[in-house]
Amino acid sequence: MLKNMKLRKRFTVIMLVVYVVSLPIMIVGSYYILKQNAVREILEESNLMLAAMEGARKYTGEVLRPTVTKELPKKFIVEAMSATFVAKNIEKRIREKLPNYSFKEATLNPLNLEYMADDFEKEKIEGFRSGRLTKEWRGYKQTGAGSFYVVMRPVEIKPDCLRCHGDPAFAPPEVTEKYGTTHGYGWKVGEILTVASVYVPADVPIQNARKALALFSLIYSGFFFVVIIVIDRLIIASIIKPIERFVEAANEISRGKFEREFAVKTNDEIKTLADAFTRMKVSLAKAMDIITKKK
């Protein structure tokens, strides 16, 4: 099919074939890279929020609680001495700016039923308890609000936890008054009943990756067609027009107009061809002179 086309049309068809073949390859490769970057972004955000919450828990246990206990040895102020309470309320304030992000200390037997683990979280807690899962679990969870990327880390019960979560008879009255005595007690040191969980919306970064891919595809297509137009103009000026002049000169020379020259301004293969045609013209002119003289 191509051999029956003119050079200009043949070039255009070849470039369009290159475009059609390269576009899907570019889309697949770019989407893979953009999606990996989106996942990396989600993971970084998850780790950042989890680190903030773990930092809040650690600060409460190491600084706030000892300080308040020293000043008020007979009081247990939940708002300042409960690491879970402090972390959760910091998270609530973060969510005022980032409403789709959430932190949860999912627990099998919590004081605050707000932290009760759902079926998905219970499965992961049991995985940590059995040793099937170790330091961390990462993955996706589908909810009514969309897809979330989840990072979970087990929380091992420390001796300090038993002050509130041990025997309810010995728990601070502030705790039993606030949460009752029917749940959240009977914990044991070294046991895993809780996972610190961060939920980061996964749909938004993936959607942004798709939008970026669509934009990149449009830019790639526009750039490709601009290149085709530019190269088409260059081919017309540097190849098609010289060949057309060649053909015109060759036709006139074939009719006996030997004064016609193969004019070329470049110093490339077309110049070599022009020199060959010029030598052929000279040879043809000499042959015609010899034939004329013999007559």
Backbone as CSV, one residue per row, in Angstrom:
resi,resn,N_x,N_y,N_z,CA_x,CA_y,CA_z,C_x,C_y,C_z
1,MET,0.822,-1.206,0.000,0.000,0.000,0.000,0.861,1.264,0.000
2,LEU,1.907,1.279,0.853,2.760,2.460,0.972,3.506,2.759,-0.320
3,LYS,3.875,1.695,-1.049,4.688,1.916,-2.251,3.917,2.635,-3.345
4,ASN,2.600,2.656,-3.255,1.784,3.350,-4.251,1.476,4.784,-3.845
5,MET,1.977,5.221,-2.696,1.718,6.580,-2.209,2.867,7.503,-2.581
6,LYS,2.552,8.773,-2.640,3.597,9.765,-2.817,4.370,9.907,-1.503
7,LEU,5.600,10.429,-1.626,6.483,10.502,-0.462,5.849,11.242,0.711
8,ARG,5.243,12.369,0.428,4.674,13.177,1.505,3.571,12.421,2.238
9,LYS,2.685,11.803,1.482,1.587,11.054,2.088,2.117,9.823,2.820
10,ARG,3.156,9.198,2.244,3.738,8.021,2.875,4.328,8.376,4.237
11,PHE,5.027,9.502,4.269,5.612,9.945,5.536,4.525,10.208,6.576
12,THR,3.454,10.888,6.176,2.365,11.198,7.101,1.732,9.928,7.662
13,VAL,1.505,8.942,6.799,0.915,7.680,7.239,1.842,6.968,8.228
14,ILE,3.139,6.957,7.926,4.104,6.298,8.821,4.118,6.974,10.185
15,MET,4.103,8.302,10.207,4.099,9.026,11.478,2.820,8.771,12.269
16,LEU,1.695,8.680,11.577,0.438,8.387,12.261,0.445,6.977,12.848
17,VAL,1.042,6.036,12.122,1.163,4.668,12.646,2.025,4.665,13.899
18,VAL,3.139,5.413,13.871,4.009,5.525,15.044,3.232,6.110,16.215
19,TYR,2.402,7.111,15.946,1.601,7.734,17.002,0.603,6.741,17.600
20,VAL,-0.118,6.039,16.735,-1.135,5.092,17.194,-0.507,3.976,18.015
21,VAL,0.688,3.525,17.620,1.366,2.448,18.346,1.954,2.958,19.664
22,SER,2.527,4.152,19.629,3.231,4.667,20.809,2.285,5.194,21.888
23,LEU,1.095,5.687,21.483,0.178,6.284,22.463,-0.258,5.291,23.543
24,PRO,-0.734,4.074,23.182,-1.103,3.126,24.254,0.082,2.757,25.151
25,ILE,1.267,2.606,24.556,2.451,2.279,25.351,2.751,3.407,26.334
26,MET,2.651,4.631,25.837,2.889,5.797,26.688,1.856,5.888,27.805
27,ILE,0.581,5.623,27.465,-0.489,5.716,28.457,-0.297,4.675,29.556
28,VAL,-0.037,3.424,29.153,0.130,2.352,30.133,1.336,2.630,31.038
29,GLY,2.470,2.990,30.418,3.680,3.266,31.201,3.511,4.462,32.126
30,SER,2.902,5.522,31.615,2.720,6.726,32.422,1.742,6.482,33.563
31,TYR,0.671,5.729,33.273,-0.312,5.465,34.329,0.311,4.635,35.448
32,TYR,1.140,3.676,35.068,1.806,2.855,36.086,2.680,3.733,36.982
33,ILE,3.450,4.623,36.363,4.338,5.508,37.135,3.527,6.454,38.014
34,LEU,2.476,7.072,37.436,1.656,8.009,38.197,0.929,7.311,39.344
35,LYS,0.456,6.085,39.096,-0.231,5.352,40.153,0.731,4.983,41.274
36,GLN,1.957,4.577,40.901,2.953,4.265,41.925,3.278,5.494,42.754
37,ASN,3.372,6.647,42.089,3.627,7.890,42.822,2.459,8.231,43.747
38,ALA,1.223,7.953,43.279,0.045,8.213,44.108,0.050,7.317,45.342
39,VAL,0.386,6.043,45.139,0.453,5.111,46.270,1.542,5.543,47.250
40,ARG,2.679,5.983,46.698,3.772,6.451,47.556,3.328,7.685,48.353
41,GLU,2.579,8.564,47.700,2.070,9.754,48.384,1.106,9.364,49.507
42,ILE,0.220,8.401,49.217,-0.729,7.929,50.227,0.022,7.342,51.416
43,LEU,1.041,6.546,51.120,1.804,5.901,52.189,2.526,6.931,53.046
44,GLU,3.094,7.930,52.421,3.792,8.974,53.170,2.818,9.717,54.086
45,GLU,1.618,10.014,53.562,0.619,10.708,54.376,0.156,9.826,55.532
46,SER,-0.003,8.523,55.253,-0.412,7.584,56.301,0.635,7.532,57.406
47,ASN,1.887,7.386,57.014,2.972,7.317,58.002,3.084,8.612,58.800
48,LEU,2.861,9.743,58.122,2.946,11.033,58.808,1.871,11.159,59.875
49,MET,0.642,10.791,59.522,-0.443,10.904,60.491,-0.279,9.894,61.624
50,LEU,0.155,8.690,61.287,0.353,7.671,62.316,1.475,8.085,63.262
51,ALA,2.537,8.677,62.705,3.634,9.152,63.543,3.163,10.264,64.482
52,ALA,2.285,11.134,63.968,1.755,12.215,64.810,0.944,11.652,65.970
53,MET,0.103,10.657,65.684,-0.726,10.068,66.738,0.122,9.276,67.743
54,GLU,1.102,8.546,67.242,1.991,7.798,68.144,2.802,8.760,69.004
55,GLY,3.194,9.880,68.403,3.915,10.899,69.160,3.051,11.492,70.259
56,ALA,1.770,11.691,69.947,0.850,12.231,70.949,0.676,11.247,72.103
57,ARG,0.568,9.959,71.779,0.428,8.944,72.829,1.686,8.897,73.708
58,LYS,2.829,8.928,73.045,4.082,8.842,73.782,4.286,10.064,74.677
59,TYR,3.963,11.232,74.151,4.101,12.458,74.941,3.172,12.426,76.148
60,THR,1.945,11.912,75.942,0.994,11.820,77.056,1.524,10.893,78.146
61,GLY,2.047,9.728,77.719,2.529,8.755,78.692,3.795,9.174,79.397
62,GLU,4.687,9.865,78.679,5.986,10.198,79.248,6.031,11.564,79.922
63,VAL,5.158,12.484,79.502,5.240,13.857,80.021,3.957,14.291,80.722
64,LEU,2.846,14.276,80.002,1.605,14.813,80.561,1.148,14.037,81.790
65,ARG,1.024,12.734,81.665,0.501,11.937,82.780,1.368,12.051,84.032
66,PRO,2.720,11.865,83.916,3.542,12.016,85.129,3.453,13.407,85.743
67,THR,3.372,14.427,84.887,3.308,15.801,85.404,2.002,16.041,86.150
68,VAL,0.879,15.612,85.534,-0.423,15.816,86.182,-0.525,14.982,87.460
69,THR,0.003,13.763,87.401,-0.035,12.888,88.592,0.755,13.504,89.741
70,LYS,1.867,14.125,89.417,2.692,14.765,90.453,1.945,15.912,91.108
71,GLU,1.215,16.679,90.297,0.491,17.832,90.828,-0.819,17.425,91.488
72,LEU,-1.474,16.394,90.923,-2.764,15.944,91.454,-2.728,14.438,91.653
73,PRO,-2.040,13.963,92.665,-1.828,12.524,92.839,-3.103,11.723,93.059
74,LYS,-4.165,12.356,93.505,-5.399,11.623,93.786,-6.450,11.776,92.681
75,LYS,-6.055,12.441,91.627,-7.017,12.689,90.538,-6.548,11.985,89.264
76,PHE,-7.514,11.578,88.441,-7.192,11.069,87.102,-7.997,11.902,86.106
77,ILE,-7.296,12.811,85.449,-7.945,13.693,84.486,-7.850,13.043,83.109
78,VAL,-8.959,12.516,82.650,-8.980,11.767,81.386,-8.430,12.604,80.239
79,GLU,-8.810,13.869,80.171,-8.427,14.744,79.072,-6.921,14.962,78.973
80,ALA,-6.202,14.717,80.075,-4.763,14.949,80.068,-3.942,13.695,80.300
81,MET,-4.581,12.638,80.809,-3.811,11.465,81.224,-4.094,10.215,80.399
82,SER,-5.138,10.242,79.603,-5.453,9.115,78.723,-4.800,9.343,77.369
83,ALA,-3.825,8.511,77.041,-3.113,8.664,75.767,-4.068,8.521,74.587
84,THR,-5.003,7.586,74.691,-5.977,7.382,73.616,-6.864,8.608,73.452
85,PHE,-7.319,9.162,74.571,-8.184,10.339,74.524,-7.447,11.525,73.892
86,VAL,-6.217,11.742,74.307,-5.430,12.861,73.768,-5.191,12.688,72.274
87,ALA,-4.772,11.479,71.874,-4.500,11.230,70.453,-5.757,11.422,69.619
88,LYS,-6.883,10.918,70.122,-8.140,11.031,69.372,-8.561,12.475,69.209
89,ASN,-8.389,13.289,70.240,-8.816,14.683,70.138,-7.869,15.507,69.273
90,ILE,-6.601,15.149,69.245,-5.683,15.793,68.292,-6.110,15.447,66.874
91,GLU,-6.482,14.176,66.674,-6.929,13.729,65.355,-8.191,14.474,64.916
92,LYS,-9.095,14.738,65.842,-10.312,15.467,65.505,-9.997,16.863,64.997
93,ARG,-8.994,17.487,65.581,-8.619,18.829,65.146,-7.896,18.801,63.800
94,ILE,-7.151,17.736,63.566,-6.525,17.578,62.241,-7.595,17.415,61.172
95,ARG,-8.652,16.689,61.513,-9.716,16.428,60.544,-10.519,17.676,60.208
96,GLU,-10.408,18.727,61.033,-11.055,19.988,60.678,-10.439,20.567,59.407
97,LYS,-9.158,20.296,59.214,-8.460,20.742,58.006,-8.454,19.655,56.923
98,LEU,-8.388,18.409,57.355,-8.339,17.276,56.419,-9.463,16.305,56.782
99,PRO,-10.698,16.620,56.394,-11.859,15.856,56.869,-11.908,14.401,56.421
100,ASN,-11.190,14.051,55.375,-11.251,12.669,54.882,-10.246,11.741,55.561
101,TYR,-9.355,12.312,56.347,-8.325,11.514,57.006,-8.784,11.157,58.419
102,SER,-8.516,9.942,58.845,-8.958,9.552,60.180,-7.962,8.606,60.842
103,PHE,-7.941,8.689,62.175,-7.109,7.827,63.000,-8.022,7.107,63.982
104,LYS,-7.769,5.836,64.174,-8.603,5.064,65.103,-7.766,4.025,65.823
105,GLU,-7.910,3.996,67.136,-7.316,2.916,67.912,-8.370,1.833,68.054
106,ALA,-8.461,1.009,67.032,-9.482,-0.041,67.019,-9.155,-1.083,68.084
107,THR,-10.118,-1.360,68.949,-9.879,-2.213,70.115,-10.963,-3.272,70.236
108,LEU,-10.569,-4.444,70.691,-11.538,-5.522,70.891,-12.420,-5.280,72.118
109,ASN,-11.823,-4.647,73.138,-12.558,-4.442,74.394,-12.254,-3.035,74.921
110,PRO,-12.844,-1.996,74.297,-12.499,-0.621,74.679,-13.368,-0.071,75.805
111,LEU,-12.851,0.942,76.478,-13.671,1.702,77.423,-14.669,2.553,76.636
112,ASN,-14.151,3.288,75.682,-14.991,4.130,74.832,-15.440,3.303,73.631
113,LEU,-16.718,3.049,73.527,-17.233,2.187,72.466,-17.034,2.777,71.069
114,GLU,-16.658,4.041,71.038,-16.335,4.667,69.751,-15.137,3.980,69.102
115,TYR,-14.286,3.364,69.948,-13.078,2.716,69.446,-13.271,1.219,69.191
116,MET,-14.492,0.726,69.304,-14.755,-0.694,69.089,-14.359,-1.088,67.658
117,ALA,-13.587,-2.148,67.542,-13.123,-2.617,66.233,-14.287,-3.196,65.434
118,ASP,-14.328,-2.885,64.138,-15.324,-3.507,63.268,-14.781,-4.859,62.789
119,ASP,-15.537,-5.532,61.956,-15.139,-6.877,61.524,-13.791,-6.859,60.797
120,PHE,-13.586,-5.845,59.971,-12.325,-5.720,59.223,-11.150,-5.567,60.187
121,GLU,-11.324,-4.701,61.177,-10.255,-4.439,62.144,-10.046,-5.626,63.086
122,LYS,-11.146,-6.301,63.463,-11.020,-7.487,64.311,-10.174,-8.562,63.637
123,GLU,-10.375,-8.713,62.334,-9.593,-9.717,61.591,-8.107,-9.408,61.663
124,LYS,-7.753,-8.133,61.533,-6.344,-7.744,61.580,-5.778,-7.881,62.998
125,ILE,-6.576,-7.525,64.010,-6.107,-7.676,65.394,-5.827,-9.144,65.689
126,GLU,-6.711,-10.020,65.256,-6.501,-11.453,65.469,-5.256,-11.927,64.723
127,GLY,-4.988,-11.308,63.576,-3.762,-11.642,62.833,-2.521,-11.286,63.616
128,PHE,-2.534,-10.127,64.275,-1.394,-9.730,65.113,-1.294,-10.611,66.369
129,ARG,-2.440,-10.950,66.941,-2.434,-11.771,68.151,-1.900,-13.177,67.873
130,SER,-2.214,-13.702,66.690,-1.785,-15.062,66.345,-0.364,-15.114,65.797
131,GLY,0.183,-13.959,65.454,1.522,-13.928,64.871,1.517,-13.997,63.356
132,ARG,0.337,-14.134,62.755,0.251,-14.160,61.289,0.671,-12.806,60.713
133,LEU,0.351,-11.746,61.418,0.824,-10.405,61.080,1.824,-9.999,62.151
134,THR,2.827,-9.210,61.763,3.860,-8.847,62.733,3.849,-7.353,63.052
135,LYS,4.721,-6.596,62.438,4.903,-5.203,62.843,3.864,-4.250,62.265
136,GLU,3.375,-4.543,61.051,2.508,-3.574,60.384,1.706,-4.263,59.292
137,TRP,0.511,-3.735,59.057,-0.297,-4.190,57.918,-0.683,-2.985,57.088
138,ARG,-0.567,-3.132,55.764,-0.962,-2.066,54.839,-1.887,-2.650,53.790
139,GLY,-2.877,-1.891,53.414,-3.776,-2.362,52.373,-4.952,-1.423,52.194
140,TYR,-5.889,-1.848,51.347,-7.045,-1.020,51.023,-8.305,-1.554,51.701
141,LYS,-9.187,-0.629,52.031,-10.484,-0.988,52.589,-11.559,-0.203,51.846
142,GLN,-12.546,-0.929,51.335,-13.648,-0.295,50.633,-14.755,0.036,51.637
143,THR,-15.193,1.290,51.629,-16.274,1.727,52.506,-17.321,2.468,51.684
144,GLY,-18.399,2.848,52.347,-19.425,3.624,51.659,-18.923,4.979,51.215
145,ALA,-17.861,5.463,51.861,-17.287,6.768,51.522,-16.197,6.658,50.461
146,GLY,-15.936,5.437,49.978,-14.906,5.256,48.954,-13.825,4.290,49.406
147,SER,-12.723,4.318,48.680,-11.600,3.438,48.982,-10.602,4.167,49.882
148,PHE,-10.144,3.469,50.925,-9.178,4.056,51.856,-7.941,3.174,51.919
149,TYR,-6.798,3.831,51.980,-5.548,3.118,52.222,-5.342,3.098,53.731
150,VAL,-5.121,1.914,54.275,-5.072,1.730,55.718,-3.696,1.224,56.147
151,VAL,-3.177,1.837,57.194,-1.957,1.353,57.841,-2.308,1.018,59.278
152,MET,-2.008,-0.210,59.687,-2.313,-0.653,61.058,-1.052,-1.157,61.741
153,ARG,-0.892,-0.755,62.990,0.218,-1.236,63.800,-0.313,-1.725,65.145
154,PRO,0.162,-2.849,65.625,-0.344,-3.386,66.892,0.126,-2.549,68.084
155,VAL,-0.721,-2.458,69.090,-0.391,-1.754,70.331,-0.366,-2.788,71.452
156,GLU,0.814,-2.989,72.015,0.958,-3.974,73.096,0.622,-3.322,74.433
157,ILE,-0.117,-4.030,75.253,-0.542,-3.490,76.543,0.645,-3.394,77.493
158,LYS,0.815,-2.193,78.052,1.892,-1.939,79.013,1.311,-1.928,80.434
159,PRO,2.177,-2.071,81.442,1.685,-2.052,82.837,0.878,-0.801,83.173
160,ASP,1.271,0.365,82.598,0.545,1.604,82.880,-0.917,1.517,82.456
161,CYS,-1.192,0.703,81.427,-2.562,0.612,80.901,-3.522,0.019,81.934
162,LEU,-2.983,-0.822,82.841,-3.849,-1.545,83.768,-4.452,-0.641,84.837
163,ARG,-3.927,0.544,84.977,-4.510,1.470,85.960,-5.971,1.762,85.606
164,CYS,-6.231,1.864,84.305,-7.608,2.126,83.858,-8.294,0.871,83.319
165,HIS,-7.486,-0.056,82.779,-8.070,-1.195,82.077,-7.905,-2.526,82.807
166,GLY,-7.461,-2.483,84.051,-7.324,-3.716,84.821,-8.633,-4.103,85.495
167,ASP,-8.611,-4.217,86.784,-9.819,-4.533,87.558,-10.634,-3.251,87.726
168,PRO,-11.905,-3.256,87.302,-12.705,-2.023,87.432,-12.857,-1.550,88.875
169,ALA,-12.676,-2.464,89.830,-12.795,-2.065,91.232,-11.681,-1.126,91.649
170,PHE,-10.549,-1.202,90.960,-9.392,-0.365,91.297,-9.161,0.755,90.273
171,ALA,-10.047,0.864,89.294,-9.901,1.906,88.279,-10.225,3.269,88.878
172,PRO,-9.641,4.351,88.358,-9.960,5.690,88.865,-11.454,5.966,88.737
173,PRO,-12.037,6.582,89.751,-13.478,6.855,89.708,-13.875,7.715,88.509
174,GLU,-12.954,8.591,88.065,-13.259,9.426,86.902,-13.505,8.567,85.650
175,VAL,-12.790,7.428,85.581,-12.929,6.530,84.429,-14.237,5.750,84.511
176,THR,-14.521,5.173,85.679,-15.747,4.377,85.806,-17.004,5.239,85.685
177,GLU,-16.909,6.486,86.150,-18.053,7.392,86.016,-18.306,7.740,84.552
178,LYS,-17.214,7.873,83.788,-17.333,8.287,82.388,-17.712,7.127,81.472
179,TYR,-17.156,5.930,81.747,-17.339,4.817,80.817,-18.072,3.619,81.419
180,GLY,-18.361,3.612,82.709,-19.022,2.478,83.326,-18.034,1.385,83.693
181,THR,-18.565,0.224,84.071,-17.686,-0.865,84.523,-17.937,-2.169,83.759
182,THR,-18.635,-2.098,82.654,-19.011,-3.330,81.942,-18.100,-3.675,80.767
183,HIS,-17.288,-2.776,80.350,-16.414,-3.048,79.195,-15.140,-2.217,79.323
184,GLY,-14.080,-2.708,78.670,-12.810,-1.995,78.691,-11.887,-2.410,79.814
185,TYR,-12.225,-3.492,80.524,-11.407,-3.923,81.663,-10.912,-5.363,81.443
186,GLY,-10.065,-5.802,82.357,-9.558,-7.168,82.271,-8.411,-7.345,81.287
187,TRP,-7.755,-6.230,80.909,-6.619,-6.328,79.992,-5.432,-6.977,80.717
188,LYS,-4.524,-7.543,79.911,-3.335,-8.186,80.473,-2.079,-7.649,79.800
189,VAL,-1.023,-7.490,80.590,0.247,-6.960,80.077,0.786,-7.883,78.977
190,GLY,1.242,-7.265,77.881,1.821,-8.020,76.771,0.808,-8.481,75.747
191,GLU,-0.463,-8.348,76.082,-1.514,-8.782,75.168,-1.724,-7.719,74.088
192,ILE,-2.233,-8.142,72.930,-2.550,-7.208,71.847,-4.064,-7.200,71.657
193,LEU,-4.685,-6.095,72.042,-6.122,-5.927,71.874,-6.453,-4.770,70.939
194,THR,-5.417,-4.012,70.572,-5.633,-2.754,69.865,-4.689,-2.638,68.677
195,VAL,-5.181,-1.990,67.633,-4.304,-1.585,66.527,-4.481,-0.083,66.315
196,ALA,-3.372,0.618,66.178,-3.414,2.023,65.798,-3.585,2.075,64.284
197,SER,-4.696,2.656,63.843,-5.062,2.599,62.427,-5.195,3.999,61.842
198,VAL,-4.637,4.186,60.666,-4.797,5.436,59.928,-5.494,5.123,58.617
199,TYR,-6.530,5.901,58.325,-7.287,5.748,57.087,-7.051,6.991,56.215
200,VAL,-6.482,6.760,55.042,-6.204,7.859,54.116,-6.996,7.617,52.839
201,PRO,-7.775,8.588,52.363,-8.567,8.380,51.151,-7.675,8.068,49.954
202,ALA,-7.966,6.958,49.294,-7.135,6.531,48.159,-7.700,7.004,46.831
203,ASP,-8.989,7.344,46.797,-9.622,7.710,45.530,-9.063,9.008,44.964
204,VAL,-8.859,9.999,45.835,-8.433,11.316,45.358,-7.072,11.272,44.663
205,PRO,-6.019,10.695,45.276,-4.734,10.630,44.574,-4.804,9.843,43.264
206,ILE,-5.594,8.751,43.238,-5.729,7.964,42.012,-6.451,8.779,40.940
207,GLN,-7.499,9.505,41.350,-8.211,10.361,40.404,-7.296,11.460,39.866
208,ASN,-6.475,12.019,40.746,-5.516,13.041,40.296,-4.514,12.455,39.315
209,ALA,-4.110,11.196,39.560,-3.189,10.526,38.629,-3.841,10.347,37.271
210,ARG,-5.123,10.000,37.259,-5.840,9.826,35.987,-6.001,11.148,35.250
211,LYS,-6.298,12.219,36.002,-6.407,13.543,35.376,-5.069,13.972,34.775
212,ALA,-3.990,13.717,35.537,-2.655,14.059,35.030,-2.338,13.258,33.778
213,LEU,-2.756,11.987,33.752,-2.520,11.147,32.582,-3.290,11.666,31.378
214,ALA,-4.549,12.059,31.586,-5.352,12.601,30.493,-4.718,13.874,29.935
215,LEU,-4.264,14.748,30.834,-3.609,15.987,30.403,-2.319,15.679,29.648
216,PHE,-1.534,14.740,30.183,-0.282,14.375,29.535,-0.534,13.778,28.153
217,SER,-1.599,12.983,28.019,-1.939,12.382,26.729,-2.303,13.456,25.710
218,LEU,-3.052,14.468,26.169,-3.410,15.571,25.265,-2.166,16.344,24.830
219,ILE,-1.281,16.604,25.799,-0.047,17.324,25.472,0.810,16.510,24.508
220,TYR,0.901,15.203,24.781,1.688,14.316,23.913,1.112,14.305,22.498
221,SER,-0.221,14.207,22.393,-0.864,14.185,21.075,-0.643,15.499,20.340
222,GLY,-0.836,16.610,21.066,-0.625,17.916,20.435,0.809,18.097,19.975
223,PHE,1.759,17.698,20.836,3.170,17.816,20.472,3.496,16.955,19.249
224,PHE,2.934,15.739,19.226,3.209,14.816,18.127,2.715,15.398,16.804
225,PHE,1.495,15.958,16.820,0.947,16.502,15.576,1.674,17.776,15.151
226,VAL,2.139,18.557,16.111,2.959,19.721,15.755,4.254,19.263,15.087
227,VAL,4.863,18.199,15.644,6.091,17.655,15.043,5.822,17.172,13.623
228,ILE,4.676,16.499,13.422,4.337,16.024,12.068,4.233,17.196,11.107
229,ILE,3.555,18.260,11.535,3.380,19.425,10.662,4.721,20.077,10.348
230,VAL,5.558,20.249,11.390,6.864,20.889,11.189,7.735,20.057,10.246
231,ILE,7.804,18.745,10.504,8.629,17.882,9.654,8.059,17.830,8.245
232,ASP,6.717,17.855,8.123,6.092,17.871,6.792,6.530,19.102,6.013
233,ARG,6.559,20.250,6.697,7.008,21.481,6.023,8.475,21.363,5.604
234,LEU,9.282,20.794,6.513,10.705,20.648,6.209,10.918,19.677,5.042
235,ILE,10.152,18.581,5.018,10.295,17.602,3.928,9.894,18.229,2.600
236,ILE,8.821,19.012,2.641,8.403,19.686,1.390,9.518,20.592,0.889
237,ALA,10.112,21.374,1.828,11.132,22.345,1.417,12.446,21.688,1.015
238,SER,12.848,20.619,1.749,14.190,20.064,1.520,14.218,18.805,0.662
239,ILE,13.068,18.156,0.463,13.064,16.912,-0.317,12.075,16.971,-1.478
240,ILE,10.794,17.245,-1.154,9.759,17.198,-2.197,10.013,18.237,-3.281
241,LYS,10.250,19.494,-2.902,10.474,20.552,-3.892,11.721,20.295,-4.747
242,PRO,12.864,19.918,-4.128,14.025,19.602,-4.973,13.755,18.455,-5.945
243,ILE,13.024,17.430,-5.493,12.711,16.312,-6.398,11.818,16.784,-7.534
244,GLU,10.837,17.651,-7.185,9.961,18.177,-8.235,10.769,18.978,-9.260
245,ARG,11.754,19.769,-8.801,12.612,20.512,-9.720,13.463,19.562,-10.565
246,PHE,13.909,18.473,-9.905,14.654,17.444,-10.636,13.827,16.878,-11.780
247,VAL,12.590,16.520,-11.442,11.698,15.919,-12.446,11.455,16.901,-13.585
248,GLU,11.205,18.159,-13.235,10.959,19.193,-14.253,12.179,19.371,-15.146
249,ALA,13.379,19.427,-14.503,14.611,19.587,-15.296,14.859,18.361,-16.159
250,ALA,14.632,17.170,-15.621,14.854,15.949,-16.383,13.925,15.880,-17.591
251,ASN,12.667,16.307,-17.417,11.718,16.307,-18.531,12.167,17.248,-19.641
252,GLU,12.637,18.426,-19.246,13.087,19.398,-20.260,14.341,18.906,-20.962
253,ILE,15.267,18.308,-20.191,16.498,17.782,-20.809,16.159,16.656,-21.776
254,SER,15.164,15.829,-21.412,14.771,14.738,-22.313,14.200,15.254,-23.626
255,ARG,13.745,16.527,-23.630,13.219,17.149,-24.847,14.296,17.941,-25.601
256,GLY,15.534,17.828,-25.120,16.645,18.451,-25.838,17.113,19.754,-25.260
257,LYS,16.563,20.200,-24.163,16.982,21.467,-23.558,18.145,21.199,-22.606
258,PHE,19.338,20.990,-23.207,20.508,20.609,-22.410,21.087,21.752,-21.578
259,GLU,20.590,22.961,-21.818,21.087,24.084,-21.034,20.480,24.113,-19.621
260,ARG,19.468,23.316,-19.426,18.820,23.287,-18.105,19.756,22.637,-17.086
261,GLU,19.854,23.238,-15.889,20.740,22.733,-14.843,19.943,22.088,-13.701
262,PHE,20.596,21.131,-13.026,20.029,20.550,-11.812,20.544,21.364,-10.622
263,ALA,19.814,22.402,-10.287,20.263,23.339,-9.251,19.948,22.791,-7.850
264,VAL,20.991,22.706,-7.009,20.834,22.236,-5.624,21.649,23.144,-4.712
265,LYS,21.028,23.590,-3.609,21.704,24.496,-2.683,22.286,23.784,-1.457
266,THR,21.999,22.505,-1.336,22.496,21.759,-0.180,23.720,20.939,-0.563
267,ASN,24.334,20.325,0.471,25.513,19.497,0.218,25.285,18.108,0.843
268,ASP,24.242,17.446,0.353,23.863,16.157,0.920,23.650,15.149,-0.205
269,GLU,22.842,14.104,0.075,22.598,13.072,-0.928,21.928,13.628,-2.176
270,ILE,21.086,14.660,-1.989,20.439,15.262,-3.162,21.474,15.941,-4.055
271,LYS,22.503,16.548,-3.451,23.595,17.151,-4.227,24.348,16.071,-5.007
272,THR,24.574,14.917,-4.346,25.234,13.797,-5.033,24.407,13.331,-6.219
273,LEU,23.091,13.253,-6.018,22.200,12.861,-7.102,22.228,13.885,-8.234
274,ALA,22.247,15.152,-7.855,22.293,16.213,-8.876,23.571,16.118,-9.701
275,ASP,24.695,15.844,-9.033,25.962,15.700,-9.763,25.896,14.513,-10.716
276,ALA,25.281,13.429,-10.281,25.151,12.254,-11.149,24.280,12.571,-12.358
277,PHE,23.182,13.295,-12.122,22.308,13.666,-13.230,23.019,14.621,-14.182
278,THR,23.833,15.503,-13.627,24.581,16.453,-14.469,25.562,15.703,-15.366
279,ARG,26.282,14.712,-14.773,27.204,13.914,-15.600,26.442,13.141,-16.675
280,MET,25.271,12.643,-16.323,24.468,11.912,-17.296,24.011,12.853,-18.410
281,LYS,23.650,14.091,-18.012,23.228,15.070,-19.015,24.365,15.381,-19.976
282,VAL,25.598,15.563,-19.429,26.757,15.851,-20.270,27.034,14.693,-21.221
283,SER,26.966,13.463,-20.674,27.190,12.283,-21.516,26.134,12.190,-22.605
284,LEU,24.870,12.489,-22.236,23.795,12.438,-23.217,23.989,13.499,-24.302
285,ALA,24.440,14.692,-23.876,24.666,15.769,-24.845,25.782,15.389,-25.823
286,LYS,26.853,14.801,-25.308,27.952,14.368,-26.189,27.482,13.289,-27.153
287,ALA,26.685,12.366,-26.632,26.172,11.302,-27.497,25.309,11.880,-28.607
288,MET,24.481,12.858,-28.261,23.625,13.487,-29.267,24.461,14.221,-30.296
289,ASP,25.554,14.885,-29.881,26.435,15.578,-30.831,27.055,14.585,-31.798
290,ILE,27.514,13.418,-31.272,28.154,12.409,-32.116,27.162,11.891,-33.156
291,ILE,25.940,11.653,-32.699,24.904,11.146,-33.608,24.582,12.176,-34.679
292,THR,24.519,13.464,-34.270,24.206,14.533,-35.221,25.295,14.680,-36.266
293,LYS,26.602,14.583,-35.801,27.716,14.723,-36.749,27.766,13.574,-37.744
294,LYS,27.410,12.358,-37.322,27.429,11.214,-38.210,26.391,11.356,-39.319
295,LYS,25.318,12.045,-39.012,24.291,12.254,-40.034,24.803,13.217,-41.093
